[in-house]
Amino acid sequence: MAAKPTEAAQAISEVSHAEGGTTKGSQSAQMQSEFTRQRNFENVASDVSSKLQSAPGSISKEDAQAVHRAETRALGGQPASGSLSSQANHQAAVNQGATAASGANVSAQTNATPVDSRVQSQIDRQANYEDAASKVGDKLANDPSSITKDEADTLHSREQRAFGATEKGGLASQAQHQVAENEGATTTRSNAAPINPNVQSQVDRQHNYEDVAAQVGSKLANEPQNITKGEADLMHSREHRAQGYTEKGGLAAEAQHQVAENEKV
């Protein structure tokens, strides 16, 4: 049976109807995007919160990365100190240190030594990352044209050191993309040269994604029973091309889940 529209979906539907349909950049499209980001965060947060409460030792680096990305997108900026993602990052660092200590036959329970140096080092790296992420996240939200290559490179380096890798679509990736756009705009203004093709390609992929997202988001809000497998597959393809991955609980995942529900009817 098709899912009953939620209160939020109903509100989006009413705005879409008043606008004469959902189109890229419209209020209903923005509402749908915000709703999707919030739902994705709630799904990830539920899993991570449960682990933090019942089995903190099971929190992994991947768990911390997933909730940090989802919370950042839901908030439109960096989570505050003490947020769920901050707690998960700290716990993952502690768990990594405990695993290393166990492998070296060091037991925190049998002696009153200070925090293991490897744990402290990871915590320090996380704090350095959060410091850079807070500054860059604020610029991305309020003044993206002012982000410099040095700031993007520093964030990339600190994200790599804190997590062991940089996430596709993560904050460092967004900052580097913004720098590329800024440099492309500067080049165009200074000598009327065409925009960097790599920048234009990414911009085009994002626009293609937004076009399909507006259509599919509108259907999910207004007539979920009419979502087709072709639309869900196209949504999945364009989300992956635009972001480099597809989000658990994201719009593409919701569309594919709805198709599966529709096929049961």
C-alpha positions as CSV (number, residue, x, y, z in Angstrom):
1,M,0.0,0.0,0.0
2,A,1.3,3.5,-0.9
3,A,2.5,5.6,2.1
4,K,0.2,8.2,3.4
5,P,1.6,11.8,2.9
6,T,3.1,13.2,6.1
7,E,2.2,16.7,7.5
8,A,5.4,18.1,6.0
9,A,4.6,16.5,2.6
10,Q,1.1,18.0,2.7
11,A,2.5,21.4,3.3
12,I,4.9,21.0,0.4
13,S,2.0,19.8,-1.7
14,E,0.0,22.9,-0.9
15,V,2.8,25.3,-1.7
16,S,3.5,23.4,-4.9
17,H,-0.2,23.7,-5.9
18,A,-0.2,27.4,-5.2
19,E,2.9,27.9,-7.3
20,G,1.4,25.9,-10.2
21,G,3.9,23.0,-9.8
22,T,7.3,22.4,-8.4
23,T,10.2,23.8,-10.4
24,K,13.9,24.2,-9.8
25,G,14.5,27.0,-7.3
26,S,10.8,27.3,-6.3
27,Q,9.8,27.5,-2.7
28,S,8.3,24.0,-2.8
29,A,11.5,22.6,-4.3
30,Q,13.5,24.2,-1.5
31,M,11.0,22.9,1.1
32,Q,11.4,19.4,-0.4
33,S,15.2,19.6,-0.3
34,E,15.1,20.8,3.3
35,F,12.6,18.1,4.3
36,T,14.8,15.4,2.6
37,R,18.0,16.6,4.4
38,Q,16.2,16.6,7.7
39,R,14.7,13.2,7.3
40,N,18.1,11.8,6.2
41,F,19.7,13.2,9.4
42,E,16.9,11.8,11.6
43,N,17.4,8.3,10.1
44,V,21.1,8.4,10.6
45,A,20.9,10.1,14.0
46,S,18.5,7.4,15.3
47,D,21.0,4.6,14.5
48,V,24.0,6.4,15.9
49,S,22.1,7.6,19.1
50,S,21.0,4.1,19.8
51,K,24.6,2.9,19.5
52,L,25.9,5.7,21.7
53,Q,23.4,4.8,24.4
54,S,23.5,1.0,24.3
55,A,26.8,0.0,22.6
56,P,29.2,3.0,22.4
57,G,32.1,0.7,21.7
58,S,30.5,-0.2,18.4
59,I,30.6,3.3,17.1
60,S,32.9,3.3,14.0
61,K,34.7,6.0,12.0
62,E,32.1,5.4,9.2
63,D,29.2,6.0,11.7
64,A,30.8,9.3,12.8
65,Q,31.3,10.4,9.2
66,A,27.8,9.6,8.2
67,V,26.1,11.5,11.0
68,H,28.5,14.4,10.6
69,R,27.6,14.7,6.9
70,A,23.9,14.3,7.5
71,E,23.9,16.8,10.4
72,T,25.9,19.4,8.5
73,R,23.5,19.2,5.6
74,A,20.4,19.4,7.8
75,L,21.7,22.4,9.6
76,G,23.2,24.1,6.6
77,G,26.4,24.6,8.5
78,Q,28.8,23.0,11.0
79,P,27.3,21.3,14.0
80,A,28.1,22.9,17.4
81,S,30.5,21.5,19.9
82,G,28.7,18.8,21.9
83,S,26.4,17.9,19.0
84,L,25.5,14.3,18.1
85,S,28.2,14.2,15.4
86,S,30.8,15.7,17.7
87,Q,29.9,13.0,20.3
88,A,30.1,10.2,17.7
89,N,33.5,11.5,16.4
90,H,34.9,11.6,19.9
91,Q,33.6,8.1,20.7
92,A,35.0,6.7,17.4
93,A,38.4,8.2,18.3
94,V,38.2,6.6,21.7
95,N,37.2,3.3,20.2
96,Q,40.1,3.4,17.7
97,G,42.5,4.1,20.5
98,A,41.1,1.3,22.6
99,T,41.4,-1.1,19.7
100,A,45.0,-0.2,19.2
101,A,45.7,-0.4,23.0
102,S,44.1,-3.8,23.1
103,G,46.3,-5.0,20.3
104,A,49.3,-3.9,22.2
105,N,48.0,-5.7,25.4
106,V,47.5,-2.4,27.2
107,S,44.4,-2.4,29.5
108,A,42.8,0.9,30.6
109,Q,40.9,-1.0,33.2
110,T,44.0,-2.4,35.0
111,N,46.0,0.8,35.5
112,A,45.4,4.4,36.2
113,T,47.5,5.8,33.4
114,P,46.5,9.0,31.5
115,V,44.5,8.8,28.2
116,D,46.4,6.8,25.7
117,S,48.5,9.1,23.5
118,R,47.0,7.7,20.3
119,V,43.5,8.5,21.6
120,Q,44.6,12.0,22.5
121,S,46.3,12.5,19.2
122,Q,43.1,11.5,17.4
123,I,41.0,13.8,19.6
124,D,43.4,16.7,18.8
125,R,43.1,16.0,15.1
126,Q,39.4,16.0,15.4
127,A,39.5,19.3,17.2
128,N,41.7,20.8,14.5
129,Y,39.3,19.6,11.8
130,E,36.3,21.0,13.6
131,D,38.0,24.4,14.0
132,A,38.7,24.6,10.2
133,A,35.3,23.2,9.4
134,S,33.5,25.8,11.5
135,K,35.2,28.7,9.6
136,V,34.8,27.2,6.1
137,G,31.3,26.1,6.8
138,D,30.3,29.6,7.9
139,K,31.8,31.0,4.7
140,L,30.1,28.4,2.5
141,A,26.8,29.4,4.1
142,N,27.2,33.2,4.1
143,D,30.0,34.3,1.8
144,P,31.1,31.4,-0.6
145,S,32.9,33.7,-3.0
146,S,35.4,34.6,-0.3
147,I,36.6,31.0,0.2
148,T,40.3,30.7,-0.7
149,K,42.4,27.8,-2.0
150,D,44.5,27.8,1.1
151,E,41.4,27.5,3.3
152,A,40.0,24.6,1.1
153,D,43.4,22.9,1.1
154,T,43.8,23.2,4.9
155,L,40.3,21.8,5.5
156,H,41.1,18.9,3.1
157,S,44.3,18.1,5.0
158,R,42.6,18.2,8.4
159,E,39.7,16.1,7.2
160,Q,42.2,13.6,5.9
161,R,44.1,13.5,9.2
162,A,41.0,13.4,11.3
163,F,39.1,10.6,9.4
164,G,41.8,8.9,7.4
165,A,40.1,9.9,4.1
166,T,38.1,12.8,2.6
167,E,34.4,12.1,1.8
168,K,33.0,12.6,-1.6
169,G,30.5,15.4,-1.2
170,G,31.9,16.3,2.2
171,L,32.7,19.8,3.5
172,A,36.3,19.8,2.1
173,S,35.0,18.6,-1.3
174,Q,32.4,21.3,-1.3
175,A,35.0,24.0,-0.4
176,Q,37.3,22.8,-3.2
177,H,34.4,22.9,-5.6
178,Q,33.5,26.4,-4.5
179,V,37.2,27.5,-5.0
180,A,37.1,26.1,-8.5
181,E,33.9,28.1,-9.2
182,N,35.4,31.2,-7.7
183,E,38.6,30.9,-9.8
184,G,36.5,30.2,-12.9
185,A,34.5,33.3,-12.3
186,T,37.7,35.4,-11.7
187,T,39.2,34.1,-14.9
188,T,36.1,34.9,-16.9
189,R,36.0,38.4,-15.5
190,S,39.7,39.1,-16.1
191,N,40.1,37.9,-19.7
192,A,36.7,36.8,-20.9
193,A,38.0,33.2,-21.2
194,P,35.4,30.4,-21.0
195,I,34.7,28.9,-17.6
196,N,37.0,26.0,-16.7
197,P,35.4,22.9,-18.3
198,N,35.8,20.8,-15.1
199,V,33.9,23.5,-13.2
200,Q,31.2,23.8,-15.8
201,S,30.8,20.0,-16.0
202,Q,30.2,19.8,-12.2
203,V,27.7,22.8,-12.4
204,D,25.9,21.0,-15.2
205,R,25.7,17.8,-13.3
206,Q,24.3,19.6,-10.3
207,H,21.7,21.4,-12.4
208,N,20.7,18.1,-14.0
209,Y,20.3,16.6,-10.5
210,E,18.2,19.5,-9.3
211,D,15.9,19.3,-12.4
212,V,15.1,15.6,-11.7
213,A,15.0,16.2,-7.9
214,A,12.3,18.9,-8.3
215,Q,10.1,16.5,-10.3
216,V,10.6,13.5,-8.2
217,G,10.3,15.5,-4.9
218,S,7.0,16.9,-6.1
219,K,5.7,13.4,-6.9
220,L,6.8,12.0,-3.5
221,A,4.9,14.9,-1.8
222,N,1.8,14.9,-4.0
223,E,1.4,11.5,-5.7
224,P,3.9,9.0,-4.4
225,Q,1.9,6.1,-5.9
226,N,2.8,7.4,-9.4
227,I,6.6,7.3,-9.0
228,T,8.0,5.0,-11.7
229,K,11.1,2.8,-11.7
230,G,12.5,4.8,-14.5
231,E,12.2,8.0,-12.5
232,A,13.8,6.5,-9.5
233,D,16.7,5.0,-11.5
234,L,17.3,8.4,-13.2
235,M,17.2,10.1,-9.8
236,H,19.7,7.6,-8.5
237,S,22.0,8.1,-11.5
238,R,22.0,11.9,-11.4
239,E,22.4,12.1,-7.6
240,H,25.5,9.8,-7.9
241,R,26.9,11.9,-10.8
242,A,26.4,15.2,-9.0
243,Q,27.6,14.2,-5.5
244,G,29.8,11.2,-6.2
245,Y,27.6,8.9,-4.1
246,T,24.0,8.4,-3.1
247,E,22.9,9.1,0.4
248,K,21.2,6.6,2.7
249,G,17.8,8.0,3.2
250,G,18.3,10.6,0.4
251,L,15.8,11.5,-2.3
252,A,17.0,8.8,-4.6
253,A,16.7,6.2,-1.9
254,E,13.3,7.4,-1.0
255,A,12.1,7.2,-4.6
256,Q,13.4,3.7,-5.0
257,H,11.8,2.7,-1.7
258,Q,8.5,4.2,-2.9
259,V,8.7,2.3,-6.2
260,A,9.1,-1.0,-4.2
261,E,6.1,0.0,-2.1
262,N,4.1,0.7,-5.2
263,E,4.9,-2.6,-6.7
264,K,3.4,-4.4,-3.7
265,V,0.0,-2.9,-4.4
